[in-house]
Amino acid sequence: MKKGICLKIGLVLLLLVTISANSVWATESNQIYNWNFKPSKNNEPATTEPIYEELLDKYGGFYIGDTTKKEIYLTFDNGYENGYTEKVLDVLKEKDVPAAFFVTGHYLDKQRDLIMRMEEEGHIVGNHSYHHPSLPEVSDERIERELESLRDLYEEVTGNDRDSMRYLRPPRGTFSERSLARTLELGYINVFWSFAYKDWVTQEQRGWKYAYDSIMRRVHPGAILLLHSVSSDNAEALPKVIDDLREQGYKFKSLDDLVFEKGLPRDFPTDD
């Protein structure tokens, strides 16, 4: 089912790229932006800069889901392994929760067993570039090399069609109109986020309660959560986060669900 969904997305993106070729191949601004969002109080949805909204709309990216629905999308950025991803996967399997893992070349090459487990358990493995450069600060050729070499390795490791890797988490959270345009040409959906906290500095872990409180304080309808599986705090807090959010009426959804909810066709064949 998952492979079929990815192929669906690929066909739709190919159509979008063809339709918008004139505008996409034009000369775009390379003004560099650092992704940020404006968290709200009382679990209200986050917002971002109007120019960011405009660029994401133009180039098919997103950072948040439907803010009228209590739906949440878990995403993890994986640049290296710190011994906690297996525990995260155990929790996701036990709770029947989908997630997306955005991986670098180092992670994909060195953690093949974990990558295969992500795939086998129905999670999305997304592109975080091979070497994690700031995409707007490198050439078009380097952008293509960074993303497509990771796709090639993904196909080698998983046996899946390389083009089924369709989601991109821009490294370092930096982007420009040019980088969004180039990555769209390559068939990627840029996925940013509406929630994050400083969880990647392993020397500053403060305990599971800190992670739990950080998430519960700012989670909101339609949230795309950016977490890092190098965090012991996240791994330990995740079971209670999932249980308590479900008690509040939240549902955990896949990025594939969000793409379809944004209006992409559902009516072409799957491999069921």
N, C-alpha and C positions, 0 to 999 in steps of 0.2 A: 504494500500500500504506500509506504513512504517513498519508494523509488518512483512510483507512478505520480505521486503528488509533485515531486521535484521535476519530473519531465513535463508536467503540466505548466509549472512555473516557467520552465525554460522556453516552452513554445510561446507563452504569453509575452515574455520579455523580448523574444526575438521579434514578435509583431510590434511591440512598443518601440523597439529600437529602429525598426524599418520605418514606421510612421513618423517618428520624430527625427529622422536622419538629418534633415536640413538644419534644424536648430542645434542638434547635438554636435555635429561636425563643425559648427561655427567656432570662431575664436571666443573662448570664455575667459572671464576674469579669473586670475589666480590669487586674488586676495585671500589670505590665510585666516581661517576662523578656528577658534578653539571651542569645541562643543561645550555648551553649558545649558542648564535648565534652571528654572526658578521654582523651587519647591514652595508649596503652599501649606498653610497650617490646617489642622483639623482634617487631615487626609483628603484634602481637595486635590484635584489633578494639577500636576506641574505644567508650566508653560515654558516657552523659550522665546528667543528673539524673533521678531517678525521676518527679518531677512533669512533666518534659518528655516522657518516654516515655508517661505516662498521657494527657496532652493530645493528643499526636500520634496515639495509638491511637484516642482518642475522636473526633477530627475528621479522620481519614483522611490524615494527613501522615506523612512518614518522613524519616530522616536517614542510614540505612544499609541495605544489602541483606542477603542471606543470608550470615551470617558463617561458614557451613560450606563455602562455595564460593569459589574463587578467581576472583571476578568483580569488575570495577571499572566505575564509572560516572563519566565525565568531564563536569564542568559548568563553565561559564565565566560570570562576571558581567561584563556589558558596559554601562558607563555612558557611556563616551566612547571614541573611537578614538585609538590611539597609533601606528598603522602596523604592528602585528604580527598582527592577526587574519587577514590574507591568508596569512601564513606558517603560522599555526596551521592554517588550513583546508587549505593545501597538504599539510601533514604528515598530517592526518586522512584526506585523500583517498588519499594514497600508501599509508598503512598500513591503509586500510579500517577506520577506527575511528569509531563514532558518538559524538556529543556533544550536550549541551544548552547553549544560549546564552540566558541570561536578560538581557533588554534593557530599557532605559528608553525613555521617549518621545523624548528627545533622540537617542539612538543609532538608534532605529528610523526616525526622520525623516531624519537626516543621512547614514546609511549604508545606503541602500536597496539598493545593488548587493551589499553584503556580506550583507544579510538574505536577498536572493533566492538568493545562492549557498548560504547555509546550508540554505535550504529545498530547493533543487534537488539538493543533495548528501546529502539524507536526514537532516539534523540537526534537532533540536527547537529551536524558538524559543519561549522561555518568557517569562512576565510578571515584570518586576522593578519594576513601577509606572511611571507616567508621570513623576513628579517626584521619586521616591525618598524619600518621607517615612517616618517611623516609623509604621507602621500603627496600633499600639495608642494612639498619641498624637493621632490625628485622629478625626473623627466617622465614624459609619457611612456617611453620605452622601459624605464625602470618600474613604473607602475605595473605595466603589463607583465614584466618578468617576475616581479614580486608575487603577483596574484596567480599567474598561470603556472609557475613552478610549484606552487603549493597545490594547485589543482592536480597537476601531474602526479605529485607524491600521494595525494589523497586517493587517486585511482589505483596507484601501485599498492598502497597499504590495504585498501578496503575491497578492491575489485569492482567498485561501482564506477559508472560512467563519470568522468571528470566533470562534465557539465551539470551533474546533479548537485554540485557545490555552488549554490546560488546566493547565499547570504554573506554579506561582508560587514564586519565591524572595523571601521577605519582605525588604524593604529594610532595611539596617543590621543584619539578624539579630535584630530585636526582634519580639516577639509577645506576645499575651495570649490567654486563652481566648476573649474577645470577638472579636479579630481572626481567630483560627482559625475561629470559627463563622461570621462574616460572609463570609469568603472561601470557605468551603465552600458557603454558600448561593449564591454567585455561580458555583459550578461548578469551583473550583480545588483542585488537590492541592498542598499546601505541601511544598516540598522543601528540607530543610536539608542538613547535610553532616557527615561524620565525619572529614574531613581538610581542613586549610587551613594556610597559613603566610603571613607578611607579605610578599605579593608585589605589592601594589597601589601601593606608594609608589615611583614611578619614579625618584626621586632616590636611592633606596637599593638599586638593582640591584647584585648582587654577582657576577654571572657565571653562566653556564649550570651550572657544577659545583655551585654553592650550591643552585640550584633542584633539580637532579638529586638531590643528597644529601638535601635536605629531604623530597622526595617518597619516595625509596626507603627512608628511615629509618622512616617512619611509615605507609606504605601497608599495607593489611591486607585480608583477605577481606571482600567486601561493601562496600568503601569507596566512598562518594560523595565525590569530590574536588572541592573548590571552588578554582578557579584564576581568574586575571584575565589576559585577553589583552592588557592594556596592558603586560605585563611582557616585556621582551626576553629575560630569563632563561628564562621558561617556554617561549617560542617556540623558543629554541635548544636547550633540554634535552629537549623533547617527543619527538623521534625516538628518542633513546637510552632514555628512560623507557619508551616503548611496546615497543621491541625487547627490553629487558632484563626487563621484567615478563612479557612473553610467554615468554621463556626460562624464567622461574620458574613457568610454568604458569597465569598469569593470562589471563582473557578480558575484553575490553572490550565492555560491553553497553550498550543503550539504556535510558533510564528507562521506556520503554514495556514493555520486557521485565520490568523489576522490578515494575511495576504488575501485570502478568499473573501473575508468580510469587507475588505476595502473595494470589492467589486470585480475582482478578476473572475473569469469564467470557471464554472465547475463541471461543464458538460462534455469534456473530452475524456477519452478512455483511460482507465487505470489498468494495472497489470494484475488485478484481483482474479 
